[in-house]
Each structure stands twice: as structure tokens, then as C-alpha cells.
């Protein structure tokens, strides 16, 4: 797809978007601005839309948020 297509990825993280689409995951912790745009793009991630946490934009990534991420990690 051409880069001007609103349904195409801006980032080089197509695998992250594909995992979110297939799994239904809607929480992203990343400092990659292009991936943020992809994750918030309703043509890529919808019903519900994605939520992005980034230390680039927010310094309030609290211990509570860190605990949430630890709680929901994949177990071997």
C-alpha cells in the first residue's frame, strides 16, 4: 500500500499492529511516535481504539501503571 493510504502503517512495526488486530490488545507502552500514530489509527485498530502510554509525553507513568504491565505479561 502507498504511504499516503490512511490504512497503511507509518511505522516499521507492522508486527505490533498485526498482533493487536489479531489478539484484541489495546494497550501500547512505547516511545515510538510513528507507532503511536498507527496504534491510534481507527483504520488499523478499532472497536475499541488503542490506548498509548509513553514517557515522552507523560512523566506520570506511576508504579501502579508499571504493576499493571507486570500483571498482564505473558507467562511461559
N, C-alpha and C positions, 0 to 999 in steps of 0.2 A: 504494500500500500504506500502511496506517496505520503511524505511527511505532512503535507497540508490536509490530509484526510483527518477529520476530527475523531475518528475511531481508531487511529493508529497511535502507537506508543511514541512518546518523546524521548523516554529514557532507553537505556540499553538493558533494561531489566524486564524483558518480556516474560521471563520465567516467573517473576514475582507476581505479575498481573495474572498470568495463567493460573497460578496456584490459588490466588484469591477468587478467581472466577469459578474454578472447579470446587474448591473447598468451602466457599462461602465466608472465608476470613475477611473481616472488615476493619481490622486494626493494624496499622503500619507504624513501626518506630524506625525512622530513617532520617538522615540529614541530606539525602539526595533530592534536590529541588525538582529535577525533571521527573523523578519517580513520584514525588508528591502530586504533581500535576496529573500524571497518569492515574494515580490511585483515586483522585477526586473527580476524574473524568467520568461522567454518567454514561457515556457510550462504552466505557470499558468496565466500570464497576458500578453496579446499580442494584437497587432493591435488596438491602439498603445500600446507601453510598458508603464509601470508606471514610475512616477517621485516621488522621495522621498526627503523630506526636513527633516533635523534633526539638532538639536542644538548640537549633539555630534560631528558632522563633520564640521559644519559651524556656525560661530558666526554672520553671516550676515543676519540673519532672521529679516529683516527690518520691519519697521512699514507698508510699502507697502505690504509685504507678509502677515502680520497679517490682514490687511484690506481685502485682497483677501479672506482669510479664513472666516472672518466675513461676507463678502458679499455673500458667497456661502453656508452658513449654512442652515439647514432645518428649515423652518418656520412652526409653529403649525397651 
